[in-house]
Amino acid sequence: MNDNGIHVKTPPGRRDPTAVRQHILQAAFAAFRKSGYATASMLEIAMRARVSKRELYALVGNKHEMLVASITEHAKRFDVPADLLVLRDRETLARC
């Protein structure tokens, strides 16, 4: 999307593969949540991610690899630092 809010399609070959992979994983996770792993198809995921099936396989792999990668990405949100204080009282909260 450009500064004016208009969707501009990036020419093939000029997209950042890492960003495209992240977009694919988000689409895969959404498809797995909606349809379930067994029912979600690679075509559905490709359509959600607005990429070709060829790009799915090239950037992420097969459906199982996609499931593992998408869960791994979502699990990173739950990582907490080992030195994070456990908030048990107001004094501990004040130290944060």
PLY file of the C-alpha trace (Angstrom):
ply
format ascii 1.0
element vertex 96
property float x
property float y
property float z
element edge 95
property int vertex1
property int vertex2
end_header
0.00 0.00 0.00
1.40 3.42 -0.87
1.20 6.63 1.18
-2.22 7.45 -0.30
-3.72 4.18 0.91
-3.82 2.68 -2.58
-2.79 -0.95 -2.90
0.18 -1.19 -5.24
1.17 -4.64 -6.42
4.90 -5.27 -6.15
6.36 -6.84 -9.29
7.33 -10.51 -8.93
10.94 -11.00 -7.94
11.09 -7.70 -6.03
9.29 -8.79 -2.87
11.27 -9.53 0.26
11.23 -13.34 0.63
11.28 -13.09 4.43
8.23 -10.81 4.45
6.42 -13.05 1.96
7.23 -16.10 4.10
5.80 -14.37 7.18
2.67 -13.46 5.23
2.31 -17.08 4.09
2.68 -18.34 7.66
-0.01 -15.93 8.85
-2.32 -17.09 6.07
-1.58 -20.74 6.88
-2.28 -20.24 10.57
-5.60 -18.56 9.74
-6.54 -21.39 7.37
-5.62 -24.06 9.93
-7.69 -22.29 12.59
-10.69 -21.88 10.29
-10.72 -25.23 8.48
-8.48 -27.48 10.56
-5.18 -28.94 9.43
-6.66 -31.84 7.47
-9.18 -29.72 5.60
-7.03 -26.67 4.85
-5.56 -26.97 1.39
-2.41 -25.51 -0.09
-4.61 -23.72 -2.63
-6.63 -22.10 0.17
-3.43 -20.97 1.89
-1.99 -19.65 -1.38
-5.18 -17.71 -2.07
-5.21 -16.25 1.45
-1.55 -15.24 1.13
-2.04 -14.06 -2.47
0.92 -16.07 -3.71
1.29 -19.02 -6.04
1.42 -22.57 -4.74
4.92 -22.73 -6.19
5.94 -19.83 -3.95
4.41 -21.61 -0.92
6.53 -24.67 -1.48
9.65 -22.64 -2.28
9.49 -20.38 0.77
7.94 -22.62 3.43
7.69 -26.22 2.24
4.88 -28.72 2.53
1.75 -28.36 4.66
3.28 -30.08 7.70
6.32 -27.77 7.60
3.92 -24.85 7.27
1.99 -25.96 10.36
5.16 -26.34 12.43
6.56 -22.98 11.25
3.30 -21.10 11.85
2.92 -22.53 15.36
6.57 -21.75 16.11
6.08 -18.13 15.00
2.97 -17.74 17.15
4.67 -19.40 20.13
7.41 -16.75 20.07
4.83 -14.30 21.37
4.67 -16.28 24.60
8.41 -16.28 25.27
9.21 -14.35 28.41
12.66 -13.29 29.58
14.19 -15.59 32.18
14.94 -12.62 34.43
11.38 -11.30 34.39
10.20 -10.53 37.91
7.19 -12.41 39.18
4.65 -9.82 40.26
3.44 -10.94 43.68
2.95 -7.61 45.41
2.97 -3.82 44.86
6.64 -3.49 45.83
7.70 -5.84 43.07
5.50 -3.97 40.60
7.10 -0.67 41.66
10.57 -2.07 40.86
9.60 -2.78 37.25
0 1
1 2
2 3
3 4
4 5
5 6
6 7
7 8
8 9
9 10
10 11
11 12
12 13
13 14
14 15
15 16
16 17
17 18
18 19
19 20
20 21
21 22
22 23
23 24
24 25
25 26
26 27
27 28
28 29
29 30
30 31
31 32
32 33
33 34
34 35
35 36
36 37
37 38
38 39
39 40
40 41
41 42
42 43
43 44
44 45
45 46
46 47
47 48
48 49
49 50
50 51
51 52
52 53
53 54
54 55
55 56
56 57
57 58
58 59
59 60
60 61
61 62
62 63
63 64
64 65
65 66
66 67
67 68
68 69
69 70
70 71
71 72
72 73
73 74
74 75
75 76
76 77
77 78
78 79
79 80
80 81
81 82
82 83
83 84
84 85
85 86
86 87
87 88
88 89
89 90
90 91
91 92
92 93
93 94
94 95
